[in-house]
Amino acid sequence: MTQLDVLYRYGAAPTEAAMMALSRVREVYGIRKLEFQPAENTVRVEYDATRLNEPTVQGLLRRSGLDITERVSLIPPQPEPEPAAAPAA
């Protein structure tokens, strides 16, 4: 089993019907967990990559009625390295 996480940002808050459909997404074999962060408008999905792939997971969320706007990187942006000082002549 290869567990992967993917993070999506959604636009409009999910409706009651969308939340009911999302509860059924949790029953799909290979979906391990859905975690919503309403303050950030994101949903994090943990899934089994031996059973599902990322486009399939995104499709399940879209078909449930969730307004997916973008995939968000789970790796935080790295700071730009400072340029090395030129050696003194």
Beta strands, then each sheet from edge to edge (+ up, - down):
strand 1: 3-10
strand 2: 31-37
strand 3: 42-48
strand 4: 68-72
sheet 1: 2+ 3- 1+ 4-
end
